[in-house]
Structure formats: structure tokens, C-alpha cells
């Protein structure tokens, strides 16, 4: 088995340098000798067999269990080396039959009903809130930041993301806003305070997030214009003038895409605007990585535009703008990963070493996938009427400038708020 694995890796890895010590003690080298350079070790013969048969699942499991050991470099370096050499290639022995089987099963069973959606959300978002404080920005934005020439640190890039989305929504003081999948409330707070929406309602399926979001609204003195609820989007009543959803559509489930956009159409007023911010794929549709699905985001799925657009068209909504953010999430994840590793001891005190290796693998694999493979972020703007928004995109820049002025004015009046808990 060691010989077979060695031959497979020799074909797979053509960049960088991987030095792999097998359980027998033999050492093999792969790649062209460039950067990155990684030295790793497999601890037992069964680990070799598992890595050969299901690498997309087993590599993460072996790393979590301490059976695939990085001795030089990092797990990110290892994943970057593999993904940069062979983007999308996850089967060491031949055609990805397992991937096609998973895709078929997803087609016939990929539905997240309300109960399953709540369970899936709790699996990830109801973890100890102190974990997220270790690596997120001050506002606890757990989605792709927006990096500009002048906004490169995590806090300012996440603030730029909120500003960019608010500008596209073209909110004024008469508008009511629904935030689907509001997280810890940062976007809703921004829309109430800086975009000056008349009323903002945020919904989430995470009890942990709900408690923090409500506390933040109270601390900001915005309870009269800002409310949060533990609610599934399918249960929400409208209408609203604006709808925003950031980092939630990935959890909808393939068979509920039509349901999601039909509900958006029902909830949105005739002159309304919606903005959907979601991770997506620039390749043909396919199932999510099996390790991510098992350990990180059960029920999650990354859509291709070819899957999203038919559901939008059938709902009666109009696509008015699509922006694709390239590499922004890779940079976001790099900063999250570096922040998490800098506070690794605190994370281990909350959970244990195996959990920390799992979380490191999640952040590293996600960053490498955005940097070397086909993952991007889609920002899809929707409306019911063709004349709801201006004819050119200049209004976005103007709105961003206005929002920035409001941020600066508020900052000059008070010290920045720092998230706790």
C-alpha cells in the first residue's frame, strides 16, 4: 500500500516539495523542489489505506487524530501544495466515482427542512461564543470581508463589507429591512445605525447568536428600530422594503433553492431590493467536500450560478446585479487562521487538542480552496421592478461615500465598541 500511495502522490504533486515518511520508516519525496516545503509522517499502515481510498474525507480525520503528522511547515502548506498542483483532484486512484454517487444522493435527498436546518445550525453556531472571539473581528462578522486598497486589516475590511452591501441595498429612512441569517447581529446593527433604516429585523436559528444580537441591540439603544427573532425564513411574514442575506444561502439545501427565492419574492415589496451574499463555485455543480459536510457544516452546500439562476427566474424576481468577489475570502480566512493559531492555547482550554486540529484544518482547507481552486463569493442583487435602482452602478460608490462619512462622524463622537461574550 505504501508503494501505491507513493506512486499516486508522485503523479499528483508537481509543485513545491513534500517529504513523506511512511509507517515502515521509508521516506519519499514529491514535487519540483520549490515552495512550499512540507515534511509529514503517516503513523500506521491503516492510515495509508484510508488515505488511498477516501482522501477527501480521511486526510482531515487523520490530521485530527494525530495519525497524519506535520513535522515541517503547516497543514495549510500541505493543502496549498496539493491544491495548487492539482485543483479539484481528490481521488488518488482514478475517476471520482464516489463524488458522482454523492451528487446523485444529494439530488434526491438534499433537503433541509426546518427541524434539520435548526440542528445543522446548532452544530456549528451554538459552539461556545468565546471560540469565535479568538479569531473574528470586533463585530463578529463570520463571512467574507471586503478588502480595498486602504482597508486591509480584518476589522476595516469587515466594515467595508457591510458598507458595500448597504450601498447596494440603497436604503433610506423609510425602509424596513429583513436580515435572513443575521448571525450575531453586526449587519443588522450597521443597517439600523449607519444606513438609518426605519426598522430592521434579523432572524437566526442559533440561540447562542440570538442572545448576543439582542444584547447588542439593547447596548446600542436601538431596540425601537431593531429586533431579532429565532425564526426560519419559511416562517417569516412580510412585507419588507429590503432583504439581505449574508452567508446563509450556503445552508439552504439544493432542493430548497426554489422555496428560498419564492419566499423572498413574497416577502419583498413591489419596489423592494434584495442582496444575497453567498459562497459559490465557478465550476459545474457538485457536492460539498465530505469532511466539511461531516465535521463543520452538515447540510451545507456551495451553489453554482447555473443552479441559482433558474430558481430566481421562476420566483419572478429580477437579477439586477451580480458581483463576484475573488480572493477576498482567501484573505479573510488567512487572517482568521492566523488569529486562531495565535490563540491556540485558549481554544484548547475551551475544547481539546483534537478540536483545535479540526478547526485548524477547516480554516486551512477553506483558505486553500478559495486561493487555488474554484470557490468565490457571489453578491446577487434582486428586485421586482426594472426601474427600482439607478441605471448605472455609480450610486453604489456614492452611497458608500455617504456611509463612510456617517461612520467617521459616529467614531469621532464615541470610542469604538468592542464585542464581548
Residue pairs with C-beta under 8 A, 6 or more apart in sequence:
1 45
1 48
1 49
1 52
2 22
2 23
2 24
2 26
2 45
2 48
4 52
4 93
5 22
5 48
5 51
5 52
5 92
6 20
6 22
6 28
8 52
8 92
8 93
9 18
9 20
9 28
9 30
9 92
10 28
10 30
12 30
12 82
12 85
12 86
12 89
12 92
13 30
13 31
13 81
13 82
13 85
13 86
14 31
14 32
14 85
14 86
15 31
15 32
15 34
15 81
15 84
15 85
16 31
16 32
16 34
16 35
16 36
16 37
16 38
16 77
16 80
16 81
16 84
16 85
17 29
17 30
17 31
17 32
17 33
17 34
17 35
17 36
17 37
17 38
17 81
18 29
18 30
18 31
18 38
18 39
18 40
18 78
18 81
19 27
19 28
19 29
19 30
19 37
19 38
19 39
19 40
19 72
20 27
20 28
20 29
20 30
20 39
20 40
20 41
20 42
21 27
21 39
21 40
21 41
21 42
21 71
22 28
22 42
22 48
23 42
23 43
23 44
23 45
23 47
23 48
31 81
31 85
36 73
36 77
36 80
36 81
37 72
37 73
37 77
38 70
38 72
38 73
38 74
38 77
38 78
38 81
39 70
39 71
39 72
39 73
40 68
40 69
40 70
40 71
40 78
41 68
41 69
41 71
42 48
42 51
42 62
42 67
42 68
42 69
43 66
43 67
43 68
43 69
44 67
47 58
47 62
47 67
47 68
50 58
50 61
50 62
51 58
51 59
51 62
51 68
51 92
52 92
52 93
53 93
54 98
54 290
55 90
55 91
55 92
56 90
56 91
56 289
56 290
56 291
57 290
57 291
57 294
59 68
59 291
60 291
60 295
60 358
60 361
60 365
61 291
62 68
63 70
63 75
63 357
63 361
64 295
64 354
64 357
64 358
64 361
65 354
66 354
66 357
70 77
70 78
74 364
75 360
75 361
75 364
76 337
76 364
76 367
76 368
79 364
79 365
79 368
80 368
80 371
80 372
83 368
83 369
83 371
83 372
83 373
84 372
87 372
87 373
87 374
88 283
88 373
88 374
90 96
90 99
90 289
91 97
91 98
91 99
99 286
99 287
102 287
102 290
103 285
103 286
103 287
106 254
106 287
106 301
107 254
110 253
110 254
110 255
110 301
111 253
111 254
111 255
111 256
112 120
112 251
112 252
112 253
112 256
112 299
114 232
114 234
114 235
116 299
117 205
117 232
117 251
117 253
117 299
118 205
118 232
119 298
120 251
120 297
120 298
120 299
120 300
121 204
121 205
121 206
121 251
122 205
122 206
122 207
123 297
123 298
124 296
124 297
125 183
125 204
125 205
125 206
125 208
125 209
126 206
126 207
126 208
126 209
127 208
128 350
128 351
129 208
129 212
129 421
130 346
130 350
130 421
131 347
131 350
131 351
131 359
132 140
132 142
132 184
133 140
133 419
133 420
133 421
134 339
134 340
134 343
134 346
134 347
135 335
135 336
135 337
135 339
135 340
135 343
135 363
136 142
136 154
136 336
136 339
137 145
137 154
137 155
137 158
138 155
138 416
138 417
138 418
138 419
139 155
139 158
139 159
139 162
139 184
139 186
139 189
139 419
140 183
140 184
140 186
140 212
140 419
141 158
141 161
141 162
141 183
141 186
141 187
142 183
142 184
142 247
143 161
143 183
143 246
143 247
143 277
144 161
144 247
144 277
144 279
144 325
144 328
144 329
144 332
144 377
145 154
145 157
145 158
145 160
145 161
145 328
145 331
145 332
145 335
146 157
146 158
146 160
146 161
146 163
146 164
146 325
146 328
147 157
147 160
147 328
147 331
148 157
148 160
150 156
151 157
151 159
151 160
153 335
154 332
154 335
154 336
154 339
157 328
157 331
157 332
158 186
159 407
162 186
162 187
162 190
163 190
163 194
163 400
163 403
163 404
163 407
164 396
164 400
165 187
165 244
165 246
165 275
165 277
165 379
166 190
166 191
166 194
166 195
166 399
166 403
167 395
167 396
167 397
167 399
167 400
167 403
168 273
168 275
168 321
168 379
168 381
168 396
168 399
169 177
169 191
169 195
169 242
169 244
169 273
169 275
170 273
170 389
170 395
170 399
171 177
171 191
171 195
171 196
171 197
171 241
171 242
172 196
173 196
173 197
173 198
174 198
174 241
175 197
175 198
175 241
175 242
176 197
176 198
176 199
176 200
176 201
176 239
176 240
176 241
176 242
177 188
177 191
177 195
177 197
177 199
177 200
177 201
177 240
177 241
177 242
177 243
177 244
178 200
178 201
178 203
178 236
178 238
178 240
178 242
178 243
178 244
178 267
179 187
179 188
179 191
179 200
179 201
179 202
179 203
179 244
179 245
179 246
180 203
180 233
180 236
180 243
180 244
180 245
180 248
181 203
181 204
181 233
181 245
181 246
181 247
181 248
181 251
182 188
182 202
182 203
182 204
182 209
182 213
182 228
183 204
183 206
183 209
183 213
183 246
183 247
184 209
184 212
184 213
184 216
184 419
185 202
185 209
185 212
185 213
185 214
185 216
185 217
185 228
187 202
187 244
187 246
188 200
188 201
188 202
188 213
188 217
188 226
188 228
189 216
189 217
189 220
189 222
189 226
191 197
191 200
191 244
192 200
192 220
192 222
192 225
192 226
193 220
193 222
193 410
194 403
194 406
194 407
194 410
195 403
196 406
197 225
197 242
198 225
199 225
199 226
199 227
200 225
200 226
200 227
201 226
201 227
201 228
201 229
201 240
202 213
202 226
202 227
202 228
202 229
203 228
203 229
203 230
203 231
203 232
203 233
203 236
204 210
204 213
204 228
204 229
204 230
204 231
205 230
205 231
205 232
207 230
210 228
210 229
210 230
212 421
213 228
214 228
215 421
216 419
217 223
217 226
217 227
217 228
219 417
220 226
220 417
233 260
233 263
234 259
234 263
236 263
236 267
237 267
238 266
238 267
238 268
238 269
239 267
239 268
239 269
239 272
240 267
240 268
240 269
240 272
241 268
241 269
241 271
241 272
241 273
242 272
242 273
242 274
242 275
243 264
243 267
243 268
243 272
243 273
243 274
243 275
244 274
244 275
244 277
245 274
245 275
245 276
245 277
245 278
246 277
247 277
247 278
247 279
248 278
249 260
249 276
249 278
249 303
250 278
250 279
250 297
250 300
250 301
250 302
250 303
251 297
251 299
251 300
251 301
252 259
252 260
252 301
253 299
253 301
254 301
254 303
254 307
257 303
257 307
257 308
257 311
258 311
258 314
258 315
260 311
261 311
261 312
261 314
261 315
261 317
262 314
262 315
264 274
264 315
264 317
264 382
265 315
265 316
265 317
265 384
268 274
268 317
268 382
268 384
269 384
270 384
270 385
271 384
271 385
271 388
272 383
272 384
272 388
273 320
273 381
273 382
273 383
273 388
273 389
274 317
274 381
274 382
274 383
275 379
275 380
275 381
275 382
276 378
276 379
276 380
276 382
277 377
277 378
277 379
278 303
278 377
278 378
278 380
279 302
279 329
279 375
279 376
279 377
279 378
280 302
280 303
280 304
280 305
280 308
280 375
280 376
280 377
280 378
281 302
281 303
281 304
281 374
281 375
281 376
282 304
282 324
282 374
282 375
282 376
283 304
283 374
284 304
284 306
285 303
285 304
285 306
285 307
287 293
287 301
288 297
288 300
288 301
288 302
289 365
289 369
291 361
291 365
292 300
292 362
292 365
292 366
293 299
293 300
295 358
295 362
296 358
296 362
302 375
305 322
305 378
308 378
308 380
309 319
312 319
312 380
312 382
316 384
317 382
317 383
317 384
318 382
318 383
318 384
318 385
318 386
319 380
319 381
319 382
320 381
320 382
320 383
320 388
320 389
321 379
321 380
321 381
321 389
321 393
322 378
322 379
322 380
322 381
323 378
323 379
324 376
324 377
324 378
324 379
325 376
325 377
325 378
325 379
326 376
327 370
327 371
328 377
329 366
329 370
329 375
329 376
329 377
330 367
330 370
330 371
333 363
333 366
333 367
333 370
334 367
336 363
337 360
337 363
337 364
337 367
340 347
340 359
340 360
340 363
341 360
344 356
344 360
347 355
347 356
347 359
348 355
348 356
369 375
370 376
381 389
383 389
389 395
